[in-house]
Amino acid sequence: MSKLTHTRFSGRFALLASLILGFAFISGANANELSDSERAAVEQHFQILDQQQEASDNQTLDGFQADLDSQLEQAEEEFMEGACAEHELTFDSDSQVCY
């Protein structure tokens, strides 16, 4: 024989639990206002973060630009070598001419 246990769950207990959870969420949502010095510190912090982000972005873009320039130079040399070879000439990469 199996015994079934019934947990008694009252509406008052549910209401009390909802009120406690509600007050917990509400009290966490109400933050204190920042003082003028705290607000200035936060703004200075965000300015520093913006400067660091801009420096990082510029460094990344400079790296991409250097890679692109290198690839473009290599593609130009390959193209000129092929174009010179079609006319039975040799491409000189130093002077950038066919001879």
MMTF fields as JSON, N, C-alpha, C and O atoms, coordinates in Angstrom:
{
  "mmtfVersion": "1.0.0",
  "mmtfProducer": "UNKNOWN",
  "numBonds": 395,
  "numAtoms": 396,
  "numGroups": 99,
  "numChains": 1,
  "numModels": 1,
  "chainsPerModel": [1],
  "groupsPerChain": [99],
  "chainIdList": ["A"],
  "bondAtomList": [4, 2, 8, 6, 12, 10, 16, 14, 20, 18, 24, 22, 28, 26, 32, 30, 36, 34, 40, 38, 44, 42, 48, 46, 52, 50, 56, 54, 60, 58, 64, 62, 68, 66, 72, 70, 76, 74, 80, 78, 84, 82, 88, 86, 92, 90, 96, 94, 100, 98, 104, 102, 108, 106, 112, 110, 116, 114, 120, 118, 124, 122, 128, 126, 132, 130, 136, 134, 140, 138, 144, 142, 148, 146, 152, 150, 156, 154, 160, 158, 164, 162, 168, 166, 172, 170, 176, 174, 180, 178, 184, 182, 188, 186, 192, 190, 196, 194, 200, 198, 204, 202, 208, 206, 212, 210, 216, 214, 220, 218, 224, 222, 228, 226, 232, 230, 236, 234, 240, 238, 244, 242, 248, 246, 252, 250, 256, 254, 260, 258, 264, 262, 268, 266, 272, 270, 276, 274, 280, 278, 284, 282, 288, 286, 292, 290, 296, 294, 300, 298, 304, 302, 308, 306, 312, 310, 316, 314, 320, 318, 324, 322, 328, 326, 332, 330, 336, 334, 340, 338, 344, 342, 348, 346, 352, 350, 356, 354, 360, 358, 364, 362, 368, 366, 372, 370, 376, 374, 380, 378, 384, 382, 388, 386, 392, 390],
  "bondOrderList": [1, 1, 1, 1, 1, 1, 1, 1, 1, 1, 1, 1, 1, 1, 1, 1, 1, 1, 1, 1, 1, 1, 1, 1, 1, 1, 1, 1, 1, 1, 1, 1, 1, 1, 1, 1, 1, 1, 1, 1, 1, 1, 1, 1, 1, 1, 1, 1, 1, 1, 1, 1, 1, 1, 1, 1, 1, 1, 1, 1, 1, 1, 1, 1, 1, 1, 1, 1, 1, 1, 1, 1, 1, 1, 1, 1, 1, 1, 1, 1, 1, 1, 1, 1, 1, 1, 1, 1, 1, 1, 1, 1, 1, 1, 1, 1, 1, 1],
  "groupList": [{"groupName": "MET", "atomNameList": ["N", "CA", "C", "O"], "elementList": ["N", "C", "C", "O"], "formalChargeList": [0, 0, 0, 0], "bondAtomList": [1, 0, 2, 1, 3, 2], "bondOrderList": [1, 1, 2], "singleLetterCode": "M", "chemCompType": "L-PEPTIDE LINKING"}, {"groupName": "SER", "atomNameList": ["N", "CA", "C", "O"], "elementList": ["N", "C", "C", "O"], "formalChargeList": [0, 0, 0, 0], "bondAtomList": [1, 0, 2, 1, 3, 2], "bondOrderList": [1, 1, 2], "singleLetterCode": "S", "chemCompType": "L-PEPTIDE LINKING"}, {"groupName": "LYS", "atomNameList": ["N", "CA", "C", "O"], "elementList": ["N", "C", "C", "O"], "formalChargeList": [0, 0, 0, 0], "bondAtomList": [1, 0, 2, 1, 3, 2], "bondOrderList": [1, 1, 2], "singleLetterCode": "K", "chemCompType": "L-PEPTIDE LINKING"}, {"groupName": "LEU", "atomNameList": ["N", "CA", "C", "O"], "elementList": ["N", "C", "C", "O"], "formalChargeList": [0, 0, 0, 0], "bondAtomList": [1, 0, 2, 1, 3, 2], "bondOrderList": [1, 1, 2], "singleLetterCode": "L", "chemCompType": "L-PEPTIDE LINKING"}, {"groupName": "THR", "atomNameList": ["N", "CA", "C", "O"], "elementList": ["N", "C", "C", "O"], "formalChargeList": [0, 0, 0, 0], "bondAtomList": [1, 0, 2, 1, 3, 2], "bondOrderList": [1, 1, 2], "singleLetterCode": "T", "chemCompType": "L-PEPTIDE LINKING"}, {"groupName": "HIS", "atomNameList": ["N", "CA", "C", "O"], "elementList": ["N", "C", "C", "O"], "formalChargeList": [0, 0, 0, 0], "bondAtomList": [1, 0, 2, 1, 3, 2], "bondOrderList": [1, 1, 2], "singleLetterCode": "H", "chemCompType": "L-PEPTIDE LINKING"}, {"groupName": "ARG", "atomNameList": ["N", "CA", "C", "O"], "elementList": ["N", "C", "C", "O"], "formalChargeList": [0, 0, 0, 0], "bondAtomList": [1, 0, 2, 1, 3, 2], "bondOrderList": [1, 1, 2], "singleLetterCode": "R", "chemCompType": "L-PEPTIDE LINKING"}, {"groupName": "PHE", "atomNameList": ["N", "CA", "C", "O"], "elementList": ["N", "C", "C", "O"], "formalChargeList": [0, 0, 0, 0], "bondAtomList": [1, 0, 2, 1, 3, 2], "bondOrderList": [1, 1, 2], "singleLetterCode": "F", "chemCompType": "L-PEPTIDE LINKING"}, {"groupName": "GLY", "atomNameList": ["N", "CA", "C", "O"], "elementList": ["N", "C", "C", "O"], "formalChargeList": [0, 0, 0, 0], "bondAtomList": [1, 0, 2, 1, 3, 2], "bondOrderList": [1, 1, 2], "singleLetterCode": "G", "chemCompType": "PEPTIDE LINKING"}, {"groupName": "ALA", "atomNameList": ["N", "CA", "C", "O"], "elementList": ["N", "C", "C", "O"], "formalChargeList": [0, 0, 0, 0], "bondAtomList": [1, 0, 2, 1, 3, 2], "bondOrderList": [1, 1, 2], "singleLetterCode": "A", "chemCompType": "L-PEPTIDE LINKING"}, {"groupName": "ILE", "atomNameList": ["N", "CA", "C", "O"], "elementList": ["N", "C", "C", "O"], "formalChargeList": [0, 0, 0, 0], "bondAtomList": [1, 0, 2, 1, 3, 2], "bondOrderList": [1, 1, 2], "singleLetterCode": "I", "chemCompType": "L-PEPTIDE LINKING"}, {"groupName": "ASN", "atomNameList": ["N", "CA", "C", "O"], "elementList": ["N", "C", "C", "O"], "formalChargeList": [0, 0, 0, 0], "bondAtomList": [1, 0, 2, 1, 3, 2], "bondOrderList": [1, 1, 2], "singleLetterCode": "N", "chemCompType": "L-PEPTIDE LINKING"}, {"groupName": "GLU", "atomNameList": ["N", "CA", "C", "O"], "elementList": ["N", "C", "C", "O"], "formalChargeList": [0, 0, 0, 0], "bondAtomList": [1, 0, 2, 1, 3, 2], "bondOrderList": [1, 1, 2], "singleLetterCode": "E", "chemCompType": "L-PEPTIDE LINKING"}, {"groupName": "ASP", "atomNameList": ["N", "CA", "C", "O"], "elementList": ["N", "C", "C", "O"], "formalChargeList": [0, 0, 0, 0], "bondAtomList": [1, 0, 2, 1, 3, 2], "bondOrderList": [1, 1, 2], "singleLetterCode": "D", "chemCompType": "L-PEPTIDE LINKING"}, {"groupName": "VAL", "atomNameList": ["N", "CA", "C", "O"], "elementList": ["N", "C", "C", "O"], "formalChargeList": [0, 0, 0, 0], "bondAtomList": [1, 0, 2, 1, 3, 2], "bondOrderList": [1, 1, 2], "singleLetterCode": "V", "chemCompType": "L-PEPTIDE LINKING"}, {"groupName": "GLN", "atomNameList": ["N", "CA", "C", "O"], "elementList": ["N", "C", "C", "O"], "formalChargeList": [0, 0, 0, 0], "bondAtomList": [1, 0, 2, 1, 3, 2], "bondOrderList": [1, 1, 2], "singleLetterCode": "Q", "chemCompType": "L-PEPTIDE LINKING"}, {"groupName": "CYS", "atomNameList": ["N", "CA", "C", "O"], "elementList": ["N", "C", "C", "O"], "formalChargeList": [0, 0, 0, 0], "bondAtomList": [1, 0, 2, 1, 3, 2], "bondOrderList": [1, 1, 2], "singleLetterCode": "C", "chemCompType": "L-PEPTIDE LINKING"}, {"groupName": "TYR", "atomNameList": ["N", "CA", "C", "O"], "elementList": ["N", "C", "C", "O"], "formalChargeList": [0, 0, 0, 0], "bondAtomList": [1, 0, 2, 1, 3, 2], "bondOrderList": [1, 1, 2], "singleLetterCode": "Y", "chemCompType": "L-PEPTIDE LINKING"}],
  "groupTypeList": [0, 1, 2, 3, 4, 5, 4, 6, 7, 1, 8, 6, 7, 9, 3, 3, 9, 1, 3, 10, 3, 8, 7, 9, 7, 10, 1, 8, 9, 11, 9, 11, 12, 3, 1, 13, 1, 12, 6, 9, 9, 14, 12, 15, 5, 7, 15, 10, 3, 13, 15, 15, 15, 12, 9, 1, 13, 11, 15, 4, 3, 13, 8, 7, 15, 9, 13, 3, 13, 1, 15, 3, 12, 15, 9, 12, 12, 12, 7, 0, 12, 8, 9, 16, 9, 12, 5, 12, 3, 4, 7, 13, 1, 13, 1, 15, 14, 16, 17],
  "groupIdList": [1, 2, 3, 4, 5, 6, 7, 8, 9, 10, 11, 12, 13, 14, 15, 16, 17, 18, 19, 20, 21, 22, 23, 24, 25, 26, 27, 28, 29, 30, 31, 32, 33, 34, 35, 36, 37, 38, 39, 40, 41, 42, 43, 44, 45, 46, 47, 48, 49, 50, 51, 52, 53, 54, 55, 56, 57, 58, 59, 60, 61, 62, 63, 64, 65, 66, 67, 68, 69, 70, 71, 72, 73, 74, 75, 76, 77, 78, 79, 80, 81, 82, 83, 84, 85, 86, 87, 88, 89, 90, 91, 92, 93, 94, 95, 96, 97, 98, 99],
  "secStructList": [7, 7, 7, 7, 7, 7, 7, 7, 7, 7, 2, 2, 2, 2, 2, 2, 2, 2, 2, 2, 2, 2, 2, 2, 2, 2, 2, 2, 2, 7, 7, 7, 7, 7, 7, 2, 2, 2, 2, 2, 2, 2, 2, 2, 2, 2, 2, 2, 2, 2, 2, 2, 2, 2, 2, 2, 2, 2, 2, 2, 2, 2, 2, 2, 2, 2, 2, 2, 2, 2, 2, 2, 2, 2, 2, 2, 2, 2, 2, 2, 2, 2, 2, 2, 2, 2, 6, 6, 7, 7, 3, 3, 6, 6, 6, 6, 3, 3, 7],
  "xCoordList": [0.826, 0.0, 0.884, 1.884, 0.494, 1.256, 0.524, -0.702, 1.341, 0.76, 0.942, 2.048, -0.067, -0.015, 0.009, -0.793, 0.942, 0.988, 0.449, 0.755, -0.311, -0.899, -0.233, -0.212, 0.306, 0.882, -0.201, -0.856, -0.369, -1.409, -0.803, 0.211, -1.415, -0.936, -2.069, -3.109, -1.855, -2.943, -2.791, -1.687, -3.863, -3.873, -3.164, -2.545, -3.256, -2.582, -1.066, -0.36, -0.575, 0.859, 1.32, 2.386, 0.543, 0.866, 0.872, 1.75, -0.101, -0.165, 1.043, 1.637, 1.398, 2.551, 3.833, 4.668, 3.993, 5.183, 5.233, 6.306, 4.081, 4.064, 4.434, 5.175, 3.942, 4.275, 5.763, 6.39, 6.32, 7.752, 8.589, 9.515, 8.273, 9.005, 8.819, 9.77, 7.626, 7.358, 8.177, 8.771, 8.209, 9.004, 10.496, 11.239, 10.931, 12.349, 12.724, 13.78, 11.864, 12.149, 12.066, 12.897, 11.077, 10.906, 12.075, 12.58, 12.504, 13.602, 14.903, 15.738, 15.093, 16.287, 16.237, 17.281, 15.051, 14.91, 15.118, 15.464, 14.92, 15.088, 16.532, 16.973, 17.272, 18.672, 18.786, 17.983, 19.773, 20.006, 20.549, 21.289, 20.184, 20.698, 22.167, 22.609, 22.926, 24.349, 24.549, 23.817, 25.552, 25.908, 26.648, 27.01, 26.869, 27.561, 28.963, 29.387, 29.689, 31.057, 31.041, 31.913, 30.064, 29.955, 29.588, 30.123, 28.67, 28.266, 29.456, 29.633, 30.28, 31.464, 32.462, 33.084, 32.616, 33.527, 33.054, 33.861, 31.76, 31.2, 31.398, 31.781, 31.138, 31.32, 32.786, 33.087, 33.7, 35.136, 35.514, 36.3, 34.952, 35.221, 34.75, 35.464, 33.544, 33.039, 33.88, 34.065, 34.392, 35.274, 36.548, 37.014, 37.11, 38.321, 38.02, 38.811, 36.882, 36.496, 36.332, 36.751, 35.719, 35.554, 36.905, 37.095, 37.846, 39.177, 39.89, 40.518, 39.793, 40.432, 39.806, 40.511, 38.478, 37.793, 38.202, 38.427, 38.3, 38.703, 40.134, 40.422, 41.031, 42.418, 42.483, 43.232, 41.693, 41.661, 41.103, 41.631, 40.035, 39.454, 40.449, 40.585, 41.15, 42.138, 43.271, 43.734, 43.716, 44.789, 44.32, 45.066, 43.097, 42.55, 42.417, 42.772, 41.903, 41.748, 43.097, 43.231, 44.104, 45.444, 45.999, 46.637, 45.758, 46.195, 45.499, 46.131, 44.181, 43.432, 43.926, 44.067, 44.188, 44.658, 46.018, 46.259, 46.92, 48.241, 48.127, 48.825, 47.246, 47.031, 46.455, 46.88, 45.494, 44.884, 45.911, 45.959, 46.733, 47.766, 48.748, 49.147, 49.134, 50.069, 49.455, 50.11, 48.202, 47.527, 47.34, 47.477, 47.028, 46.847, 48.163, 48.185, 49.247, 50.56, 50.949, 51.473, 50.683, 50.999, 50.145, 50.646, 48.859, 47.976, 48.407, 48.351, 48.835, 49.305, 50.553, 50.681, 51.471, 52.695, 52.374, 52.93, 51.463, 51.077, 50.418, 50.668, 49.579, 48.921, 49.952, 49.912, 50.877, 51.88, 52.814, 53.218, 53.159, 53.995, 53.274, 53.887, 51.981, 51.188, 51.056, 51.166, 50.819, 50.667, 51.979, 51.985, 53.093, 54.396, 54.704, 55.239, 54.368, 54.641, 53.855, 54.341, 52.641, 51.849, 52.563, 52.383, 53.352, 54.082, 55.553, 56.396, 55.833, 57.172, 58.187, 59.308, 57.759, 58.629, 58.764, 58.017, 59.71, 59.928, 59.543, 59.867, 58.849, 58.423, 59.481, 59.937, 59.874, 60.81, 60.021, 59.479, 59.963, 59.141, 59.73, 58.997, 61.054, 61.657, 61.26, 60.902, 61.321, 60.992, 59.547, 59.07, 58.847, 57.443, 57.244, 56.28, 58.158, 58.024, 58.341, 58.994, 57.862, 58.206, 59.385, 59.459, 60.3, 61.439, 61.721, 62.633],
  "yCoordList": [-1.16, 0.0, 1.241, 1.331, 2.136, 3.38, 4.449, 4.555, 5.223, 6.31, 7.599, 7.896, 8.33, 9.632, 10.69, 10.679, 11.586, 12.666, 13.921, 14.206, 14.636, 15.871, 17.026, 17.088, 17.931, 19.118, 20.163, 20.464, 20.698, 21.709, 23.055, 23.484, 23.683, 24.946, 25.952, 25.835, 26.921, 27.857, 29.099, 29.445, 29.74, 30.98, 32.094, 32.968, 32.059, 33.082, 32.959, 33.965, 31.736, 31.522, 32.03, 32.636, 31.794, 32.258, 33.786, 34.381, 34.42, 35.871, 36.448, 37.427, 35.851, 36.303, 36.15, 37.055, 35.043, 34.817, 35.831, 36.345, 36.131, 37.119, 38.501, 39.223, 38.879, 40.183, 40.284, 41.305, 39.243, 39.259, 39.385, 40.194, 38.596, 38.682, 40.045, 40.6, 40.574, 41.887, 42.977, 43.817, 42.966, 43.971, 43.793, 44.773, 42.561, 42.319, 42.915, 43.532, 42.732, 43.29, 44.816, 45.488, 45.354, 46.806, 47.464, 48.491, 46.901, 47.519, 47.459, 48.354, 46.441, 46.364, 47.335, 47.74, 47.714, 48.604, 50.068, 50.885, 50.402, 51.787, 52.028, 51.63, 52.681, 52.98, 54.413, 55.273, 54.655, 56.014, 56.877, 56.398, 58.144, 59.091, 59.357, 59.317, 59.627, 59.914, 61.368, 62.257, 61.587, 62.957, 63.572, 62.875, 64.886, 65.574, 65.022, 64.842, 64.752, 64.23, 62.809, 62.438, 62.018, 60.656, 60.678, 59.902, 61.575, 61.702, 62.136, 61.643, 63.073, 63.53, 62.388, 62.253, 61.564, 60.423, 59.42, 58.876, 59.176, 58.244, 58.788, 58.047, 60.082, 60.685, 60.631, 60.367, 60.883, 60.809, 59.376, 59.157, 58.416, 57.01, 56.669, 56.004, 57.126, 56.856, 57.547, 56.997, 58.743, 59.425, 58.622, 58.481, 58.095, 57.268, 56.017, 55.628, 55.394, 54.208, 54.547, 53.778, 55.702, 56.121, 56.334, 55.939, 56.96, 57.19, 55.876, 55.71, 54.944, 53.642, 52.879, 52.226, 52.958, 52.272, 52.869, 52.139, 54.194, 54.851, 54.473, 54.227, 54.428, 54.04, 52.598, 52.284, 51.73, 50.326, 50.195, 49.437, 50.935, 50.898, 51.396, 50.802, 52.495, 53.032, 52.039, 51.885, 51.367, 50.383, 49.222, 48.747, 48.777, 47.684, 48.113, 47.36, 49.326, 49.818, 49.994, 49.708, 50.466, 50.606, 49.249, 49.132, 48.228, 46.874, 46.367, 45.781, 46.595, 46.181, 46.918, 46.322, 48.216, 49.006, 48.519, 48.438, 48.19, 47.686, 46.355, 46.127, 45.471, 44.185, 44.399, 43.752, 45.301, 45.576, 46.149, 45.747, 47.09, 47.67, 46.609, 46.608, 45.71, 44.642, 43.707, 43.335, 43.335, 42.447, 43.13, 42.498, 44.41, 45.153, 45.252, 45.087, 45.515, 45.602, 44.27, 44.222, 43.182, 41.856, 41.545, 40.99, 41.9, 41.65, 42.481, 42.002, 43.72, 44.558, 43.964, 43.949, 43.475, 42.868, 41.625, 41.424, 40.779, 39.571, 39.937, 39.298, 40.966, 41.397, 41.891, 41.513, 42.738, 43.29, 42.203, 42.244, 41.228, 40.12, 39.359, 38.983, 39.13, 38.438, 39.259, 38.728, 40.571, 41.45, 41.545, 41.526, 41.647, 41.71, 40.389, 40.378, 39.28, 37.963, 37.76, 37.101, 38.32, 38.203, 38.858, 38.43, 39.868, 40.579, 40.169, 40.849, 39.025, 38.462, 39.452, 39.584, 40.138, 41.07, 40.613, 39.754, 41.189, 40.872, 42.088, 43.222, 41.843, 42.933, 43.175, 42.24, 44.431, 44.825, 45.505, 46.594, 44.841, 45.352, 46.614, 47.405, 46.808, 48.013, 49.266, 50.282, 49.194, 50.364, 50.346, 51.324, 49.23, 49.078, 49.22, 49.836, 48.648, 48.698, 47.341, 46.501, 47.147, 45.957, 46.299, 47.398, 45.362, 45.602, 44.345, 44.326],
  "zCoordList": [0.0, 0.0, 0.0, 0.712, -0.781, -0.843, -0.053, -0.053, 0.61, 1.386, 0.612, 0.16, 0.458, -0.172, 0.918, 1.852, 0.766, 1.75, 1.101, -0.057, 1.799, 1.304, 2.033, 3.262, 1.243, 1.83, 1.879, 0.882, 3.042, 3.191, 2.782, 3.332, 1.849, 1.314, 1.457, 0.809, 2.298, 2.546, 1.684, 1.265, 1.434, 0.678, 1.431, 0.824, 2.761, 3.558, 3.416, 3.346, 3.374, 3.206, 1.834, 1.731, 0.8, -0.547, -0.601, -1.226, 0.049, 0.091, 0.824, 0.373, 1.933, 2.702, 1.882, 1.869, 1.216, 0.382, -0.754, -1.071, -1.379, -2.459, -1.948, -2.615, -0.795, -0.23, 0.082, -0.199, 0.653, 0.989, -0.281, -0.335, -1.295, -2.556, -3.22, -3.77, -3.174, -3.762, -3.091, -3.767, -1.756, -1.044, -1.309, -1.355, -1.48, -1.765, -3.122, -3.26, -4.115, -5.445, -5.435, -6.046, -4.752, -4.71, -3.985, -4.439, -2.889, -2.132, -2.931, -2.8, -3.746, -4.585, -5.748, -6.259, -6.173, -7.314, -6.927, -7.782, -5.691, -5.242, -4.864, -3.785, -5.75, -5.484, -4.996, -5.359, -4.185, -3.696, -4.819, -5.679, -4.809, -5.788, -5.514, -4.366, -6.573, -6.422, -6.026, -6.46, -5.197, -4.857, -6.037, -6.985, -5.973, -7.069, -7.282, -8.423, -6.201, -6.343, -6.892, -7.678, -6.486, -7.012, -8.489, -9.281, -8.859, -10.257, -11.118, -12.231, -10.591, -11.325, -11.492, -12.546, -10.449, -10.532, -11.575, -12.328, -11.62, -12.607, -14.018, -14.923, -14.207, -15.529, -15.956, -17.12, -15.011, -15.328, -15.709, -16.631, -14.998, -15.295, -16.713, -17.464, -17.078, -18.419, -19.488, -20.574, -19.2, -20.144, -20.363, -21.494, -19.277, -19.388, -20.213, -21.072, -19.95, -20.732, -22.204, -23.069, -22.5, -23.897, -24.573, -25.723, -23.855, -24.416, -24.69, -25.735, -23.751, -23.93, -25.088, -25.858, -25.214, -26.308, -27.642, -28.607, -27.704, -28.943, -29.324, -30.495, -28.333, -28.608, -29.105, -30.03, -28.485, -28.9, -30.315, -31.129, -30.603, -31.954, -32.993, -34.063, -32.675, -33.613, -33.858, -34.988, -32.795, -32.947, -33.83, -34.686, -33.619, -34.431, -35.887, -36.794, -36.113, -37.482, -38.164, -39.354, -37.417, -37.996, -38.413, -39.459, -37.6, -37.947, -39.196, -40.075, -39.273, -40.459, -41.701, -42.769, -41.555, -42.69, -43.164, -44.369, -42.228, -42.598, -43.329, -44.317, -42.845, -43.521, -44.921, -45.878, -45.036, -46.331, -47.306, -48.469, -46.831, -47.689, -48.171, -49.336, -47.276, -47.635, -48.679, -49.652, -48.468, -49.418, -50.771, -51.818, -50.739, -51.988, -52.748, -53.968, -52.052, -52.7, -53.326, -54.439, -52.593, -53.116, -54.347, -55.325, -54.304, -55.451, -56.66, -57.793, -56.426, -57.537, -58.183, -59.407, -57.349, -57.891, -58.709, -59.788, -58.184, -58.919, -60.245, -61.267, -60.224, -61.461, -62.468, -63.639, -62.01, -62.927, -63.453, -64.615, -62.606, -63.082, -64.185, -65.184, -64.012, -65.039, -66.299, -67.405, -66.141, -67.312, -68.087, -69.318, -67.355, -68.028, -68.726, -69.835, -68.076, -68.66, -69.953, -70.872, -70.036, -71.264, -72.449, -73.589, -72.197, -73.251, -73.292, -73.878, -72.646, -72.597, -72.015, -72.506, -70.962, -70.253, -68.806, -68.34, -68.119, -66.702, -65.871, -66.225, -64.763, -63.886, -62.83, -62.173, -62.666, -61.626, -60.514, -60.699, -59.343, -58.249, -57.613, -57.02, -57.733, -57.155, -57.935, -57.34, -59.249, -60.081, -60.566, -61.141, -60.333, -60.721, -62.233, -62.686, -62.996, -64.46, -65.057, -64.437, -66.279, -67.052, -67.943, -68.491, -68.087, -69.006, -69.792, -70.619]
}
